[in-house]
Amino acid sequence: MPPQRAQTNFNESEWADPERAGYYRDTADHYIVDRQMHLFILQSFYRFYLAGREQVHLLDLGCGDGVLTQALLAVDPTIQATLLDGAKDMIKAAQVRLEDHPGMTFIHQQFDEFTAERSTQERYDLVVSSFAIHHLYLDEKVALFRAILRQLKPGGAFLNIDTVLSDSPIFETWYRELWQEWISQRQERLQLDEDYTGIPEEARMNPDNKLSTLSSQLEALKSVGFVDVGRHYQNGVFAIFGGRKST
């Protein structure tokens, strides 16, 4: 009988370390490819599908310092947002970033706790996440997607910005090199003192990263009941994808 696989435990991951979380907040723009484009696509998605709705309720899963919610508030300042993260320091950073915005609710909670909730209340018009769900195994992602669908209102949408594996393994090495080349060009252009070019290899070796192929995650969304499932952006290992709850 094969050994029992340990399920993802946030408290044992690097993100439970306040220093690591702070480093990510301060430097992410330098090594996440097209990060500002990700936010632009998120805002465009909101304007196209949700702008004009009365009192949109948003859930930001693995909210970090609240950058996704802040980007959406720039489009619609009336959003009522719930921000959830397993790291207390990230929650504190999000509270600071969004201190001028009323209607924010902050929850210190891990994904497994959110997944375990059996609430059938359809409370959110939009659920978003950024660079958080790839820390889960595929079966844990499926369970999370099911929990997200359960708490979306009919017609509500889920949008995930994350890192993924290529559906063709032959591209994996190139995708890492492409990422490293982007970082090198950014460092040279901005004349950065710190060298970030080792991050793609560090990410590949990091046991906290449990990447799944994009196709497997799209199929997972469909399997739990999402409709209009699709990929909206991809650049190497970086992708934006999601689906909608039927009306």
LINWO-V30041 format. One record per run of one state. SS is the DSSP state (h for helix, s for strand, l for the rest). FROM is the first residue (numbers start at 1). LEN is the number of residues. If there is no record, write none. Layout:
BEGIN
ss:SS from:FROM len:LEN
ss:SS from:FROM len:LEN
END
This chain:
BEGIN
ss:l from:1 len:9
ss:h from:10 len:3
ss:l from:13 len:1
ss:h from:14 len:3
ss:l from:17 len:1
ss:h from:18 len:13
ss:l from:31 len:4
ss:h from:35 len:15
ss:l from:50 len:7
ss:s from:57 len:5
ss:l from:62 len:5
ss:h from:67 len:9
ss:l from:76 len:4
ss:s from:80 len:6
ss:l from:86 len:2
ss:h from:88 len:10
ss:l from:98 len:6
ss:s from:104 len:5
ss:l from:109 len:2
ss:h from:111 len:6
ss:l from:117 len:7
ss:s from:124 len:7
ss:l from:131 len:2
ss:h from:133 len:3
ss:l from:136 len:2
ss:h from:138 len:14
ss:s from:152 len:12
ss:l from:164 len:1
ss:s from:165 len:1
ss:l from:166 len:3
ss:h from:169 len:22
ss:l from:191 len:8
ss:h from:199 len:7
ss:l from:206 len:7
ss:s from:213 len:1
ss:h from:214 len:11
ss:l from:225 len:2
ss:s from:227 len:9
ss:l from:236 len:2
ss:s from:238 len:7
ss:l from:245 len:3
END
